[in-house]
Amino acid sequence: MKKEMPLIYMDNAATSWPKPRVVIDAMMRFSRDIGANPGRSGHRQSIEAGRTIIEAREAVAELFSVSNPLRIIFTKNATEALNIALYGLLKPGDHVITSSIEHNSVMRPLRYLERQGIGLTCVACSTTGLLDPADVIASIRPDTRLITMTHASNVMGTIMPVREVGRIARSHGIPFLLDAAQTAGSIPIDVEDLSVDILACAGHKSLFGPQGTGILYVGKGMESIIAPIMRGGTGSRSESEEQPEGLPDRFEAGTLNTPGIAGLCAGVRFIVEEGIDRIRSHEEKLTEFMIESLASCEGVTVHGCGDAKRQTAVLSISLKGRSLSDAALVLDEEYGILTRPGLQCAPAAHRTMGTFPAGSIRLSPGYFTTEEDVAMTVRSLSAIAGD
């Protein structure tokens, strides 16, 4: 029988693993001891379920420096949060500005809306993912109704100049939607400091929550111009057959994933207790070590800006003369290293980077990754590239 090798998980940009023990415990406690539907009944366990949701809103609001927790909407993922914002805000005749390195969770809705009559400008980034805010200013038109961009590329890890772009949007009276799927929990986010009107993020990545959780922050005044894309039971104003106008119920139709939200709350509290600066520092050191180590590997090309301070813990590489999917399979089966080959749901980013259609192998260490994990990954890649 083949001896099972220890795993090195390098796919945290897709979903973080392992989860902190407190996250698993919180989900088990809710399912075992509470289990009821929040806001749908008046009995003690329903009230306790409602309290679970409230505590989670408060924890997320604190993390993002949001003064009113009711502006935190829970979704099933970042994609749903982005869809609520994009479909709920834009209509034919509107113009939207985005970047050339966006994830398909932004690009697919925008391409669909483009066919319905919206104007779309994709501001070109450099091959390393860098964007010039002046190009955003040059793209603004009288009919521009939204500026949206990723906080950091899920392919290159490059951190975008969101503070500058947010201020540009604010000075022109244009809502600014930030896709923080790759940064929430690993890079400090203050929605006011960044002039963010709408924020979407996943709960299952750097926030350490389970899959099936996501967040939408709706800034002041935005709720009146974003139409809900789903309507139904909320447990509130049941006498009315119209969707409630108030937050969060306007955007939270149907039963929430309360066990998942309990786990998400525990993940956010874990981040606060550990300290987000400490998390960022650890991941930055791993990224710097990985960049420097891979630079000396013959046959390995490292894409992106090459500066750990200007990117998240995400690195894309190519191997000379090797199929990326085959190389990733060898990493998995022979070395126990789990990576993400291909286009990573971001063909626009790969076109910008010059790696379309082959894509790349994405390496994404996380808070629980060690330097030895990175060193082993580099040694393994060197061996594969040298075959």
C-alpha positions in Angstrom: 0.0 0.0 0.0 1.3 3.4 -0.9 2.3 5.5 2.1 0.1 8.6 2.4 2.2 11.8 2.3 1.5 15.0 4.2 -0.4 17.6 2.2 0.9 21.1 1.4 -2.2 23.2 0.6 -1.3 26.0 -1.8 -4.9 26.8 -3.0 -6.0 29.3 -0.3 -7.0 31.8 -3.0 -9.8 29.4 -3.9 -10.8 28.6 -0.4 -8.8 28.7 2.9 -7.8 25.4 4.5 -7.5 24.3 7.2 -10.1 26.3 9.0 -9.4 27.5 12.6 -10.8 25.0 15.1 -13.1 27.7 16.5 -14.9 27.9 13.1 -15.6 24.2 13.1 -16.7 24.3 16.8 -19.1 27.3 16.2 -20.8 25.5 13.3 -21.1 22.3 15.3 -22.5 24.2 18.3 -25.1 25.9 16.3 -26.2 22.7 14.5 -26.2 20.7 17.8 -27.6 23.2 20.3 -29.6 25.8 18.4 -30.6 24.7 14.9 -33.7 26.9 14.5 -34.6 29.4 11.8 -33.6 33.0 12.7 -36.4 35.6 12.7 -39.2 33.1 11.7 -40.5 32.1 15.2 -40.7 33.6 18.7 -39.3 30.6 20.6 -36.0 30.6 22.5 -34.0 28.7 19.9 -35.2 31.0 17.0 -34.2 34.0 19.1 -30.8 32.4 19.8 -30.4 31.8 16.0 -31.3 35.5 15.4 -28.7 36.5 18.0 -26.1 34.4 16.0 -26.8 36.4 12.9 -26.6 39.7 14.8 -23.3 38.9 16.3 -21.9 38.0 12.9 -23.1 41.3 11.4 -21.4 43.1 14.3 -18.1 41.2 13.9 -18.0 41.8 10.1 -18.9 45.5 10.6 -16.1 45.9 13.1 -13.6 44.3 10.7 -14.5 46.7 7.8 -15.0 49.8 10.0 -18.8 49.9 9.2 -20.7 52.0 11.7 -24.1 50.3 11.1 -24.1 46.5 11.2 -27.5 46.4 9.4 -25.6 47.4 6.3 -23.9 44.0 6.3 -25.9 41.6 4.0 -25.2 37.9 4.1 -25.1 36.0 0.8 -23.9 32.5 -0.2 -20.7 33.8 -1.9 -18.9 36.8 -3.4 -20.5 36.0 -6.8 -24.0 36.5 -5.4 -23.0 39.7 -3.7 -21.5 41.1 -6.9 -24.6 40.0 -8.9 -26.9 41.8 -6.4 -24.9 45.0 -6.9 -24.4 44.8 -10.7 -27.9 43.7 -11.7 -29.6 45.7 -9.0 -27.8 49.0 -10.0 -27.2 49.0 -13.7 -29.7 49.4 -16.5 -29.6 49.9 -20.3 -28.0 53.3 -21.1 -25.7 53.2 -18.1 -21.9 53.1 -18.4 -19.6 51.2 -16.1 -15.8 51.2 -15.7 -13.8 48.2 -14.6 -10.3 46.9 -15.0 -8.7 44.4 -17.4 -7.9 41.8 -14.7 -11.3 41.1 -13.2 -12.6 37.7 -12.2 -15.5 36.2 -14.1 -17.8 37.0 -11.2 -17.6 40.6 -12.4 -16.9 40.1 -16.1 -19.7 37.6 -16.9 -22.5 39.8 -15.4 -21.0 42.9 -17.1 -20.7 41.1 -20.5 -24.4 40.0 -20.1 -25.4 43.6 -19.2 -23.4 44.9 -22.1 -25.6 42.8 -24.4 -28.6 44.4 -22.7 -27.4 47.9 -23.5 -25.0 49.1 -20.9 -21.7 50.7 -21.9 -18.5 49.0 -20.6 -15.0 50.3 -20.4 -12.2 47.9 -19.2 -9.3 50.0 -18.2 -6.0 48.3 -19.3 -3.6 47.2 -16.6 0.0 46.4 -17.2 1.2 42.8 -17.8 2.0 42.7 -14.1 -1.5 43.9 -13.1 -0.8 47.5 -12.3 -3.4 50.1 -13.1 -2.9 53.8 -13.5 -5.7 55.8 -11.8 -5.4 58.5 -14.4 -6.7 56.0 -17.0 -9.9 55.6 -14.8 -10.4 59.4 -14.8 -10.0 59.4 -18.6 -12.7 56.8 -18.9 -15.4 58.6 -17.0 -18.4 59.7 -19.1 -21.5 61.7 -18.3 -23.5 58.4 -18.2 -21.0 56.5 -16.0 -23.0 55.0 -13.2 -20.5 52.7 -11.5 -16.8 52.0 -11.1 -16.0 48.5 -10.0 -12.7 46.6 -9.6 -11.0 43.9 -7.7 -9.0 44.8 -4.6 -6.3 42.3 -5.7 -5.9 40.0 -8.7 -6.8 36.4 -8.0 -4.2 35.4 -10.7 -1.2 37.7 -9.9 -2.0 38.9 -6.5 -1.3 42.5 -7.5 -3.0 45.0 -5.2 -5.0 47.7 -7.0 -4.8 51.4 -6.2 -8.3 51.3 -4.7 -7.9 54.3 -2.4 -7.0 56.5 -5.3 -9.8 55.1 -7.5 -12.3 55.3 -4.6 -11.5 59.0 -4.2 -11.9 59.5 -7.9 -15.3 57.9 -7.9 -16.4 59.9 -4.8 -15.3 63.2 -6.3 -17.3 62.5 -9.4 -20.4 61.2 -7.5 -20.1 57.8 -9.0 -20.7 54.7 -6.8 -17.6 52.5 -6.2 -18.0 48.7 -5.9 -15.0 46.8 -4.5 -14.6 43.1 -5.1 -12.6 42.1 -1.9 -12.8 38.4 -2.4 -9.0 38.1 -2.3 -8.3 40.6 0.4 -11.0 40.5 3.1 -9.3 39.1 6.2 -5.7 39.3 4.9 -5.4 43.1 4.2 -7.0 45.8 6.4 -10.1 47.3 4.8 -11.8 50.5 6.1 -14.7 51.2 3.8 -14.7 54.9 4.6 -11.0 55.4 4.2 -11.2 53.7 0.8 -14.4 55.5 -0.3 -16.1 52.2 -0.9 -19.9 52.5 -1.5 -20.5 48.8 -2.0 -18.2 45.9 -1.0 -18.5 42.2 -1.9 -16.4 39.4 -0.5 -16.4 35.7 0.1 -16.7 34.2 3.6 -14.7 31.1 2.8 -11.4 32.5 1.7 -9.2 34.7 4.1 -12.1 35.3 6.5 -11.8 31.5 7.3 -15.6 30.9 7.1 -17.1 27.8 5.4 -18.1 27.6 1.8 -21.6 28.9 1.1 -21.0 32.2 2.9 -20.5 35.7 1.4 -20.9 39.3 2.4 -22.3 42.4 0.7 -21.8 45.8 2.3 -24.3 48.4 1.2 -23.2 52.0 1.9 -25.4 54.8 2.9 -27.9 55.7 0.2 -27.0 52.8 -2.0 -30.0 50.7 -0.8 -32.3 53.2 -2.5 -30.7 52.7 -5.9 -29.9 49.0 -5.8 -33.0 46.9 -6.6 -33.1 43.4 -5.0 -32.7 40.6 -7.5 -34.5 38.1 -5.3 -37.6 38.6 -3.3 -39.4 36.4 -0.8 -39.8 35.6 2.9 -37.7 37.5 5.4 -39.5 36.9 8.7 -40.3 40.6 8.9 -43.4 42.5 7.8 -45.2 39.3 6.9 -48.5 41.1 6.5 -47.1 42.7 3.3 -46.7 41.0 0.0 -44.1 43.5 -1.0 -40.4 43.1 -0.3 -39.3 45.1 2.8 -37.4 48.3 2.0 -35.2 48.3 5.1 -31.8 46.7 5.6 -30.8 44.0 5.7 -34.2 42.4 4.7 -34.3 44.2 1.4 -31.5 41.9 0.1 -31.9 38.8 2.3 -34.9 36.9 1.0 -35.2 33.3 2.2 -33.5 31.3 5.0 -29.9 32.2 5.6 -27.1 29.7 6.0 -27.0 30.2 9.8 -24.6 27.4 10.6 -22.2 28.8 8.0 -22.7 32.3 9.3 -21.9 31.1 12.8 -18.6 29.7 11.5 -18.0 32.9 9.5 -18.4 34.9 12.7 -15.9 32.7 14.5 -13.5 33.2 11.6 -13.8 37.0 11.7 -13.2 36.9 15.5 -10.2 34.7 15.0 -8.8 37.4 12.6 -9.4 40.2 15.1 -7.8 38.2 17.9 -4.8 37.2 15.9 -4.4 40.6 14.4 -4.9 41.3 10.7 -1.5 43.0 10.6 0.1 39.8 11.9 -1.7 37.8 9.3 -0.6 40.1 6.6 3.0 40.1 7.8 3.2 36.3 7.8 1.7 36.0 4.3 4.0 38.8 3.0 7.1 37.0 4.3 6.0 33.7 2.7 5.3 35.5 -0.6 8.7 37.2 -0.6 10.5 33.9 0.2 8.6 32.2 -2.6 9.4 35.0 -5.2 13.1 35.0 -4.3 13.3 31.2 -4.3 11.5 30.6 -7.6 13.6 33.3 -9.3 16.6 30.9 -9.3 14.6 27.9 -10.6 15.5 27.3 -14.2 12.5 26.7 -16.5 10.1 28.5 -14.0 8.7 31.9 -15.0 7.1 33.9 -12.2 4.4 36.4 -13.3 3.2 39.5 -11.6 4.8 42.6 -10.0 7.4 40.6 -8.1 7.0 42.7 -4.9 5.5 41.0 -1.9 4.5 44.4 -0.4 2.4 45.2 -3.5 0.6 41.9 -3.7 -1.3 39.3 -1.8 0.0 35.8 -1.1 -0.9 34.7 -4.7 1.7 33.8 -7.3 1.3 32.6 -10.9 4.0 30.6 -12.6 4.6 28.9 -16.0 6.9 26.0 -16.6 8.9 25.9 -19.9 7.9 23.0 -22.1 5.5 21.5 -19.6 1.8 21.1 -19.6 0.5 23.0 -16.6 -2.2 20.6 -15.8 0.2 17.7 -16.0 2.7 19.5 -13.7 0.0 20.3 -11.2 -1.1 16.6 -11.2 2.5 15.6 -10.5 2.7 18.1 -7.7 -0.4 16.5 -6.2 0.3 12.8 -6.7 4.0 12.7 -6.2 4.7 15.5 -3.7 1.3 16.1 -2.0 1.2 19.8 -3.1 -2.2 21.1 -4.0 -2.3 24.0 -6.5 -4.6 25.5 -9.1 -3.7 25.2 -12.8 -5.5 26.9 -15.6 -7.2 30.2 -16.0 -8.5 30.5 -12.4 -11.9 31.9 -13.6 -10.2 35.0 -14.9 -9.4 34.9 -18.6 -9.3 38.7 -18.7 -6.4 38.7 -16.3 -4.5 36.1 -18.3 -5.0 38.0 -21.5 -3.5 41.0 -19.7 -0.7 38.9 -18.3 0.0 37.3 -21.7 -0.7 33.7 -20.5 -4.0 33.1 -22.3 -5.2 30.5 -23.2 -2.7 28.2 -21.4 -3.1 30.0 -18.0 -0.7 29.4 -15.1 -0.2 27.3 -12.0 -1.4 29.4 -9.1 0.4 29.1 -5.7 -1.5 30.6 -2.8 -0.1 30.0 0.7 -2.1 31.1 3.7 -1.9 31.9 7.3 -1.3 28.3 8.3 1.4 27.7 5.6 5.0 27.4 6.9 8.3 28.4 5.3 9.1 24.7 5.1 5.9 24.2 3.0 7.1 26.9 0.7 10.6 25.5 0.5 9.3 22.1 -0.3 7.0 23.5 -3.0 10.0 25.3 -4.6 12.1 22.2 -4.5 9.4 20.2 -6.1 8.8 22.7 -8.9 12.5 22.8 -9.5 12.6 19.1 -9.9 9.6 19.0 -12.2 11.0 21.9 -14.3 14.3 20.1 -14.7 12.7 16.8 -16.0 
